[in-house]
Amino acid sequence: MPRIEFEPKLDFKDVLLRPKRSTLKSRADVDLDREYIFRNSKATYTGVPVVASNMDTVGTFEMASALNNHKMFTTIHKHYSVDEWKAFAASVPVETFNNLAISSGISENDWNKLNEVIKALPQLKCICLDVANGYSESFVDFIRRVREAYPTHTIMAGNVVTGEMVEELILSGADIVKVGIGPGSVCTTRKKAGVGYPQLSAVLECADAAHGLNGHVMSDGGCSNPGDVAKAFGAGADFVMIGGLFAGHDQSGGDLIEHNGKKFKLFYGMSSDTAMKKHHGSVAEYRASEGKTVTIPYRGDVNCTVQDILGGIRSACTYTGSKQLKELAKRATFIRVTQQTNDMYVPFEVPTLPSQSK
């Protein structure tokens, strides 16, 4: 018999953070650095745990170089060749590798390429195992296979949205579990498959499960503004992965298109027709496209967007009295709302001009 869970599940749009008394004098006093020791790899991470998604229109080598300057993290998309990895490694300081991961699927070709890149680049210490459906036994088996081969590498794995599967992936060898099914701006899984979970509730529940095992979670998707990133941290996410907010920049992938004198960049989901035709030749007959393709206004250099995101998180910490990012989840109280913002003048907004590349 089908069953229904009647307890409401919430998205970022359904809540606001309640302000609290604060001794902070300035947003500049907020410390966004986090330090984690991972359960299985035993490795230590220090940095600002905002992560560029491993989409080929976001998680590029250029993005990794830019975000590394802010101590932020990039999961590099899986479609770079071994030679491209070697060329990148030769062009950047070794410490850049502290803030990036190689991404991989779970096919035999993925396994062989992963081994080849890691063998060529011993400074690469973080692996992102990424599939749309993290509930399959084959995925769990692949995590075990990678953990056995690379006992001291930090493994990110996902995506899932429920506590019991978070526990399964951690016990199978993952250090960080990616949380999110369907919340992304160019994801259509919820429309095509009818499957998903509101992101705020998913993060709350999955973080609780992971932290009980000394594991970590990464909220992946659903952040349409810096406030949503702050809410994800407030819900207990150790890392927050961003796609759409990092798309459309000089450092992003995607073609630059000019139309009626205006510039746009192509942005698409990795399960879209565009991505599957680009990387696999076509959409397989047994599946549907679960991503959309959009053109978004060209946004210039990513560093301005970075400052906007980090400034928003600092502001959230200031409003909640959190001197450090790690305090935000302890001090966060969410209130249910029916409206986020007053959109009276949205149609009349003056557009922000793209920043110039340095």
ZALOSE-819582 format. One record per residue: residue in three letters; x, y, z of N, C-alpha, C, O in turn. Coordinates in steps of 0.1 Angstrom, whole numbers, plus 5000, padded with zeros to 4 digits. Layout:
ALAXYZXYZXYZXYZ...
//
This chain:
MET500849885000500050005000500950135000501850145008PRO500650224991501350354992501050425005499950405011ARG501950505010501750575023502150725021502950755012ILE501550805029501750945029502350995042501850955053GLU503451075042503951135054503351275054503451355045PHE502651295065501851425066502651535073502151655072GLU503751505079504551615084505051705073505651655063PRO504951835074505351925063506851925061507651915071LYS507351925049508751935046508952065039508152115031LEU510052135043510252275040511452295030512452225030ASP511252395022512252445013512852575018512252635028PHE513852625012514452755016513452865016513452955025LYS512552865006511552975004510552975015509853075017ASP510452865023509352855033509752915047508952915056VAL511052955048511553005061512353125060512853155050LEU512553195072513553295073514253275086513753205095LEU515453325087516253315100515753425109515653535105ARG515553385122515153485131516353565137517253495141PRO516353695137517453765143517553745158516553725165LYS518753765163518953745178519953845182520753905174ARG520053875195520953975201522353935197522753815197SER523154035195524554005190525554105196525154225199THR526754055199527754145204528754185192529654255195LEU528454135180529354175169529154315165528054365164LYS530254385162530154525159530154545144529654655139SER530654445136530754455122530654325115531054225121ARG530154325103530254195095531654145093531954035091ALA532654245093534054205091534554125102535554055101ASP533854125113534354045125533953895124534453815132VAL533153855114532653715112533753635106534353675096ASP534053515112535053425106534353315099533553235105LEU534553305086533853205077534653075076534152985070ASP535853075081536652955079536052835088535652865099ARG536152715083535752595090536952505090537752505081GLU537052425100538052315101537352185104536652175114TYR537552085095536951955097537951845096538951855089ILE537751745105538551625103537551515099536551485105PHE537851455087536951365081536951225087538051175091ARG535851165088535651035095536450925089537150845097ASN536450905076537150785070538550815065539450735067SER538750925059540050955053541051005064542250995063LYS540451055075541251115086541951245082542751305090ALA541651295070542251415065541651535072540551535077THR542351645072541851775078541651875067542451885058TYR540451945067540152045058540052175065539452185076THR540652285060540452415065540152515053540852515043GLY539052585054538652685044537252735045536652705055VAL536852805035535452855035534652755027534852735015PRO533652685033533052565028531952585018530852525018VAL532152685009531252704998531852644985533052674982VAL531052564978531652474968530952504954529752514953ALA531852514944531352524930530952384925531752284927SER529752364919529252234915530152174904530752254896ASN530052044903530851974892530051964879529951854873MET529452074875528852084862529852144852530652224857ASP529752104840530852154831530652304827531452364821THR529552364832529352504830529552584843529252694845VAL530152514853530552574866531852524871532752604874GLY532052394872533252334879534452324870534852214867THR534952434865536052434856537352464863537352504875PHE538452444856539752474862539952624865540452664875GLU539352704856539352844858538652884871539052974878MET537452824873536752854885537552814897537552884907ALA538152694897538952654908540052744912540352774923SER540752804902541752904904541253024911541853084920ALA540053074906539453194912539053174926539253254934LEU538353064928537753034942538853004952538653034964ASN539952944947541052914956541553044963542053034974ASN541553154956541953284962541153324974541553404982HIS539853264975539053294986538953184996538053185005LYS539753084994539752965002538452885001538052805010MET537852894989536652824986536952704977538052694972PHE535952614976536252474970535552464957534552524954THR536152384948535552354935535652204932536652134934THR534452144929534452004924534552014909533652054902ILE535751964903535951974889535151874882535051764886HIS534451924871533651824863534451714857535651724856LYS533751604854534451484851534851464836535351364832HIS534651574828534851554814536251614809536451614797TYR537051654818538451694814539251564811539051464818SER540151574802541051454799542151454809542451544816VAL542851344809544051324817545151424814545751484823ASP545351454801546251554797545851694801546751774805GLU544651724801544151854806544351864821544751974825TRP544251764828544551764843546051794845546351864854LYS546851724837548251744839548651884836549551944843ALA548151944825548452084821548052174832548752274835PHE546852154838546352244849547252234861547652334867ALA547652114864548552094876549852164874550452214884ALA550352164862551652234859551552384860552552454860SER550352434860550152584858549652654871549552774872VAL549452574882548952634894549852594906550452484906PRO549852674917550552624929549952494935548752474933VAL550752414941550252284946549152304956548252224957GLU549152424964548052444974546652454968545652444976THR546552484955545252484949544552354950543352354951PHE545252244951544752114952544052084966543351984967ASN544352174975543652164988542252204987541452164996ASN541852274976540552324975539752274963538952344957LEU540152154958539352094947539351944948540051884955ALA538351894941538151744940537951704925537451784917ILE538451584922538151524909536751454910536451394920SER535951474900534651414900534651284891535451274882SER533851194895533751064887532351004888531651014899GLY531950944878530750854878531150714883532250704889ILE530350614880530650484885530750374874530650254877SER530950414862531150314851532650264852533450324859GLU532850164844534250114844535250214837536350224841ASN534750284827535550384821535850494831536950554832ASP534850534839535050634850536150584860537050664864TRP536050464864537050404873538450404867539350444874ASN538550374855539950364849540550504848541650534850LYS539650604844540150744843540550804856541550874858LEU539650774866539950824880541350774884542150844890ASN541550644882542850584886544050654879545150674885GLU543850674866544850734858545250874862546450914863VAL544250954865544451094870545151094883546051174886ILE544651014893545151014906546650964906547451014913LYS546950864898548250824896549250924891550350944895ALA548751004882549551114876549651234885550651304884LEU548651254894548651374902548551334917547451334922PRO549651294923549551254937549051364947548651334958GLN549151484943548651594951547151604952546651684960LEU546451534943545051524943544451434954544751314954LYS543851494964543451414976541951404979541551354989CYS541151464970539751464972538951414960539251454949ILE538051324962537251254951535751284953535251264964CYS535151324943533651344943532951244934533051244922LEU532251144941531551044933530151094932529451104942ASP529751114919528451184917527551104907527951074896VAL526351074913525351014904524051074908523851134919ALA523051074899521751134902521051064913520351134921ASN521150934913520450854923521450774932521950674928GLY521650834944522550764953522050654961522650604970TYR520850604957520250494965520550354959520050254965SER521250344948521450214942522550144948523550194953GLU522450004949523449924955524749934947525849924953SER524749954934525949964926526750084930527950084930PHE526050194934526750314939527450284952528650324954VAL526750224961527350184974528550094972529650114979ASP528450004963529649914960530749994954531949964957PHE530450094946531550174940532250254951533550274950ILE531550314960532150384971533150294979534250334982ARG532650174982533550074989534850044981535950034986ARG534650034968535750004959536850124959538050104960VAL536250244958537150364959537850374972539050404973ARG537050354983537650364996538750264999539750295005GLU538550144994539550044995540850074987541950054992ALA540650134976541850174967542550294973543750314971TYR541750384979542350514983541950544998541050635000PRO542550475007542150485021542250625027541550655037THR543250705022543450835028542950955020543151065023HIS542250925009541551025001540251055007539550975012THR539851185007538551225011537551205000537751244989ILE536451135004535451104994534151174997533551165007MET533651254987532351304987531451214978531951164968ALA530251194982529351104975527951144976527451184986GLY527151124965525751154965525151144951525851114941ASN523851174950523051244959521951164966521351074959VAL521751194979520651134986519851244994520351354994VAL518751205000517951305007517351255020516651325027THR517751135024517151075037518251025046519350985041GLY518051035059519050995069519550855068520750835069GLU518750755065519250615065520250595054521150515055MET520050665042520950655031522250725034523350685029VAL522150845041523350915045524250825053525450815051GLU523650755063524350665071524950545063526150505066GLU524250495054524750385045526050435038527050355037LEU525950555032527150595024528350625033529450595029ILE528050685044529250705054529850575058531050565058LEU529050485062529550355067530250275055531050185058SER529950305043530550245031531850315027532550265018GLY532150425033533450485030533350635027534450695025ALA532250695025532150835022532450925034532050885046ASP533051035032533351135043532251245043531851285053ILE531851285031530951395029529851345020530051295009VAL528551345024527451305016526751425010526351515017LYS526551424997525851524990524351504991523851404988VAL523751614995522251604998521551694988521751814987GLY520551634981519751714972519251624960520151574953ILE517951614958517451554946516351644941515251664946GLY516651714930515751794922515651944926514852014919PRO516451994935516252144938516952234929516652354929GLY517852184920518652274912517952354902516852314898SER518452464898517752564889517552504875516652544868VAL518452414871518352354858518052204858518452124849CYS517552164870517152014871515652004870514852074875THR515251894862513851864860513451734866512451674862THR514251674875513951544880512551534886511851444885ARG512151644893510851644900509751644891508651584894LYS509951704879508851704869508851574861507751524858LYS510051524857510051404849509851274857509151184852ALA510351274869510251144877509251154889508851054894GLY508951274892508051294904508751264917508051234927VAL510051264917510851234929511651354934512051434926GLY511651364947512451474953512151494968511451414974TYR512751594974512551624988512851774990513951814986PRO512051844997512351984999513652005006513951935016GLN514552095001515952095004516252135019517152075025LEU515552225025515852265039515652145048516452115056SER514452075046514151955055515151845052515651775061ALA515551825039516551725036517851755043518451665049VAL518351875043519551915050519451895065520351835071LEU518351945071518151925085518251775089518951745099GLU517551695082517451545086518751475083519251395090CYS519351505071520551435067521851475075522651395078ALA521851605079522951655087522851585101523951545107ASP521651575106521551505119522051365119522751315128ALA521651295108522151155106523651145105524251055111ALA524251235097525651225094526451265106527451195110HIS526051365113526851415125526851305136527751305145GLY525751225137525751115146526751015144527150935153LEU527351005132528350915128529750985126530650925121ASN529851115130531051195128531251215113532451235109GLY530251205105530351235091529951375088529551455097HIS529951415075529651545071528651545059528551445052VAL527951655057527051665046527251795038527751895043MET526951785025527051905016525651925010525151845003SER525052035013523852075006524052104992524952194989ASP523452034983523652054968522452094961521552014959GLY522352224958521252274949520152354957520052344969GLY519452434950518352504956518652644961517752714965CYS519952684960520252824965520052924954520852924944SER519053004955518853104944519353244948519353334940ASN519853254960520453384965521353354977521353244982PRO522153454981523053424992522353395005522853315013GLY521153445007520353405019520053265020520053205031ASP519853195008519553055008520852975013520752875020VAL522053025009523252965013523352965028523752875035ALA523053085034523153105048522153005055522452945066LYS520952995049519952905055520452755055520152685064ALA521152715044521652585043522652555055522652455061PHE523552655057524452635068523752635081524052565090GLY522752725083521952725095521252595098520952555109ALA520852525087520152395088521152275092520752165094GLY522452305092523452205096524352155085525152065087ALA524252215073525152175062526652215066526852325071ASP527552115064528952145066529552215054530452305055PHE529052185042529452255029528152285022527152215024VAL528252385014527052425005527552424991528452504987MET527052344982527452344968526452434960525252424961ILE527052504950526352604942526552584928527652554923GLY525452584920525552574905525252704899526052774894GLY523952734898523452844891524052984895524253064886LEU524253004908524853134912526253154907526753264906PHE526953044903528253054898528353044883529353054877ALA527153024876527153014862527153154856526853254862GLY527553154843527453284835528653374836528553484831HIS529653334843530853414845531953384835531953284828ASP533053474836534153444827534753304830535253234821GLN534753274843535453144847534553024846534952914847SER533253044843532352934840532552874826533052944817GLY532152754825532052694811530852754804530152844809GLY530552694793529352734785529652834775530552924777ASP529052834763529252924752528853064755527753084761LEU529553164751529153304752528353334739528853314728ILE527153384741526253414730525853564730525653614741GLU525853624718525353764717524053764710523853704699HIS523153844715521753854709521253994712521154034723ASN520954064701520454194702521354284710520854374717GLY522654264708523654354715523854314729524654384736LYS523254214734523454174748524154034748524053954739LYS524954014759525753894760525053794770524553834780PHE525053664766524553554775525553444775526353434766LYS525353354785526153234785525153114787524153124793LEU525553004780524752884781524952814794526052804799PHE523852764800523952694813522952584812521752604808TYR523352464816522452344815522752244825523852234830GLY521752164828521852054838522651934831522651924819MET523351864840524151754834523351634830523951534824SER522051634832521251524827520351584816519351524812SER520651704811519851764800520251704786521251634785ASP519351734777519651694763521051754758521851684752THR521251874762522451944758523751874763524651844755ALA523751834776524851774782525051634776526151584774MET523951554775524151414771524551404756525351324752LYS524051504748524451504734525951544733526651494724LYS526351634741527751684741528751574745529751564739HIS528351504756529351414762529151264758530051184759HIS527951234753527551094750527051074736526750964732GLY526851184729526351164715524851184714524351234704SER524151134724522651134724522151104737522851054746VAL520851124739520151074751519750924749519150884739ALA520150844759519950704758518450674756517650744762GLU518050574749516650544746515850504758514650524758TYR516550454769515850404780515550514791514950494801ARG516050644788515850744798515350874792515350894780ALA514850954801514451094797515451194801516251174811SER515451304794516351414799515751464812514551494813GLU516651484822516151544835516851674838517151704850GLY517151754828517751884830517251974819516851934808LYS517352104821516952204811518252284807519252284814THR518152354796519152434790518652574790517552604785VAL519452674795518952814796520152904791521352864792THR519753024787520753124785520653224796519553274798ILE521753254803521653354814522453474810523553454804PRO522053594815522853714812524353694816524653644827TYR525253734808526653724811526953814823526453924824ARG527753754833527853824846529353864849529553904860GLY530253854839531553904841532353814850532253694850ASP533253884858534153814867533453754879532653824885VAL533853634883533153564894533453624907532653604917ASN534553694908534953754921533853844928533753844940CYS533153914919532154004925530953924930530353954941THR530653814924529553724929530053654942529253634951VAL531253614942531853564955531653654966531253614977GLN532053784964531853884975530453894979530153914991ASP529553884970528053894973527653784981526953794991ILE528053664978527653544985528253544999527553525009LEU529553565000530253565013529753685022529653665034GLY529453795016528853905023527553875029527253915040GLY526753805021525453755026525553665038524753675048ILE526453575037526653475049527153555061526653525072ARG528053645059528553725070527353805077527253815089SER526553855068525353935073524453845081523953885092ALA524153725076523353625084523953595097523253585107CYS525253575098525953545110525853665120525653645132THR525953785114525853905123524453915129524253955141TYR523353895120522053905125521653805136520853825144THR522353685135522053575145523053575156522953485165GLY523953665157524953665167525953565167526553515177SER526253515154527253405152528653475148528753515137LYS529553475157530853525154531653445144532553495137GLN531353315144532053225135530953145127529853125133LEU531253105115530253025107529852905114528652865113LYS530752845122530352715129529252735139528652645143GLU529152865144528052885154526652905148525652895155LEU526652925134525352955128524252845130523152885133ALA524652725128523652615130523252605145522052565147LYS524052645154523652635168522752755172521852735181ARG522952865165522152985169520953005159520153095162ALA520852925149519752945139518352895145518252785150THR517452985144516052955146515252995133515353105129PHE514552895127513852925115512352955118511852895127ILE511853055111510453085113509753055100510253095089ARG508552995100507752975088507153105083506753185090VAL507253115069506753235063505953195051506053085045THR505053295046504353275034504953365023504553345011GLN505753455026506353545016507753575021508053615032GLN508753575011510153605014510353755013510953815023THR509953815002510353955000509254024993508253964989ASN509354154994508354244987508854264972509854334970ASP508154204963508554204949507854314941507754304928MET507354424947506554524940507254584928506654604918TYR508554604930509354674919510254584911511154634904VAL510154454913511054364906511054394890512154394885PRO509854414884509954444869510654564865511054584854PHE510954654875511554784872513054794877513554904877GLU513554684881514954684887515954724876515854684864VAL516954804880518054844871518954724871519454684882PRO519254674859520154554859521554584863522054694860THR522154494870523554504874524454474862524254374855LEU525354564859526254544847527354444851527854444862PRO527754364841528754264844530054334847530454434842SER530754274857532054324861533054294850532954194843GLN534154374849535154344839536154244844536554244856SER536654154835537654054839538954134842539254234837LYS539654074852540954134855541954084845543154124847
//
